[in-house]
Amino acid sequence: MTGVSPATSALSVAEREFTDNPGLAADRDFHLGMLALASNTRLVGIVSSLRSQTRLLGLPPLVAQKALGGSAREHRTLLGLVAKG
């Protein structure tokens, strides 16, 4: 869980001061960290590769509307549920 918790903190920061690179990097790290908990390095590599190929065309309007706060809250909820087992 150590790799996931810092990414969650970074998401909280990104929620307040979101720019594409830090926010996307924090989201990417969170999801790859969650996948890494399953110890499936092949899956983590595939998802990492796919994420790097994805264009997030709808992101700028979401940033402008400050609609990403819910996403950070959902990430914290997921992390809490995983920590509980």
Phi, psi and omega per residue, in radians:
M1 nan -0.193 -3.049
T2 -1.134 -0.559 3.132
G3 -1.321 -0.339 -3.071
V4 -1.542 -0.703 -3.064
S5 -1.051 -0.793 3.085
P6 -1.071 -0.597 3.118
A7 -1.156 -0.609 3.105
T8 -1.155 -0.725 3.079
S9 -1.087 -0.717 3.121
A10 -1.110 -0.608 3.094
L11 -1.126 -0.651 3.105
S12 -1.108 -0.716 3.093
V13 -1.145 -0.765 -3.126
A14 -1.107 -0.540 3.125
E15 -1.107 -0.633 3.141
R16 -1.425 -0.747 -3.081
E17 -2.220 1.243 -3.008
F18 -1.451 2.182 2.884
T19 -2.246 2.694 -2.998
D20 -0.878 -0.932 -3.013
N21 -1.109 -0.937 -3.133
P22 -1.121 -0.710 -3.129
G23 -1.156 -0.774 3.140
L24 -1.193 -0.663 3.120
A25 -1.132 -0.726 3.126
A26 -1.132 -0.739 3.120
D27 -1.117 -0.764 3.119
R28 -1.062 -0.834 -3.136
D29 -1.078 -0.689 3.120
F30 -1.057 -0.905 -3.066
H31 -1.188 -0.694 3.101
L32 -1.178 -0.616 3.073
G33 -1.118 -0.714 3.103
M34 -1.111 -0.764 3.121
L35 -1.136 -0.619 -3.119
A36 -1.112 -0.422 3.110
L37 -1.052 -0.417 3.133
A38 -1.470 -0.020 3.119
S39 1.016 0.587 3.117
N40 -1.945 1.513 -3.054
T41 -1.128 -0.523 3.112
R42 -1.136 -0.789 3.112
L43 -1.074 -0.773 3.129
V44 -1.042 -0.747 3.129
G45 -1.118 -0.737 3.132
I46 -1.128 -0.825 -3.134
V47 -1.119 -0.713 3.104
S48 -1.038 -0.776 3.128
S49 -1.111 -0.782 3.139
L50 -1.115 -0.714 3.139
R51 -1.115 -0.627 -3.134
S52 -1.241 -0.296 3.136
Q53 -1.675 -0.105 -3.047
T54 -1.540 2.349 3.045
R55 -1.762 2.215 -3.108
L56 -1.735 1.357 -3.062
L57 -1.170 -0.501 -3.113
G58 -1.511 0.024 -3.059
L59 -1.216 -0.796 -3.102
P60 -0.946 -0.753 3.088
P61 -1.111 -0.625 3.115
L62 -1.147 -0.691 3.096
V63 -1.120 -0.794 -3.130
A64 -1.073 -0.606 -3.128
Q65 -1.515 -0.007 -3.075
K66 0.933 0.750 -3.068
A67 -1.634 0.146 -3.068
L68 -1.655 -0.108 3.119
G69 -1.051 -0.652 3.104
G70 -1.086 -0.630 3.130
S71 -1.116 -0.761 3.129
A72 -1.114 -0.698 3.100
R73 -1.109 -0.726 3.108
E74 -1.080 -0.684 3.116
H75 -1.105 -0.743 3.124
R76 -1.124 -0.683 3.106
T77 -1.098 -0.806 3.112
L78 -1.027 -0.793 -3.133
L79 -1.065 -0.729 3.090
G80 -1.079 -0.739 3.132
L81 -1.154 -0.713 3.120
V82 -1.154 -0.693 -3.133
A83 -1.116 -0.578 3.118
K84 -1.288 -0.355 3.136
G85 1.598 nan nan
